[in-house]
Amino acid sequence: MESGAGKCGCSHYRRRCKIRAPCCGEVFDCRHCHNDAKNSLKVDLRDRHEIPRHQVQKVICSLCNTEQDVQQYCTECGCCMGKYFCAKCKFFDDNVSKKQYHCDGCGICRTGGEENFFHCDRCGCCYSNSLMDSHRCVERAMHHNCPVCFEYLFDSTKDISVLPCGHTIHLECLKEMRLHSQYSCPVCSRSVCDMSSVWKKLDQEVASISMPEIYHNKMVPILCNDCGKKSSVRYHVLAHKCPGCSSYNTRQTRDGPSTCVTI
């Protein structure tokens, strides 16, 4: 019964069954195949939709083509349609090396091994155990689109990174940002990594550039994107340093008047 295993499945999952979509009645290899097809630009905008994964009721065995209720073993030929099977998600996958597990808190299956993750009720998602005592809670942190590629993060199959501010983003999108020298969160502008070495270099740059005398007493109000502190600092054409946390990740505000005194 296992001889056809290598030929079964799709680009998303290895399995020995197809699913009948409860929304449109059509047969697909998996929910991703359905969503890719039904959200294609070739499909009329009024007909685009995603499959309600938990409502799948029928599967078709890939070996004997028998349509049946959702279950792990075929009622006709007895083949295992997926070594990993979740009756709650109606999900099959032969590649158990991904260490799939079902999280009742998330309501979906995730990968990586249940022993390596915890569910944060406030964030509404699973995080690595290494973040249990250090992550910043953001309500429904993954229930939104990636701020770079706009793909929905909660059930994304791509790796996701949790930023120090608590916001989430695809890991590959974060790497792409760094390739373009973008080191602040696209959502709140807080620094996404330790920038202390960069701030030291900026200290040297600022010190090496003397401002004309007319600007010596010019003060500007700033807001620090890293610590949130508002302050008034001496104007410099290159950057403005937060007196609270020494970050240059700041922006000029209009909270107060700036002065320029000629001596």
Secondary structure, DSSP 4 states (H G I P E B T S, - for coil): --TTGGGSS-SS---SEEEE-TTT--EESSHHHHHHHHTSTTS-GGG-----GGG--EEEETTT--EEES-SB-TTT--BS-SEEETTTTEEES-GGG--EEETTTTEEESS-GGGEEEETTTTEEEEGGGTTTPPP-TTTTSSB-TTT--BSTT-SS-EEE-TTS-EEEHHHHHHHHHTT--B-TTT--BSS--HHHHHHHHHHHHHSPPPGGGTT-EEEEEETTT--EEEEE--SS----TTT----EEE-SSS--B----
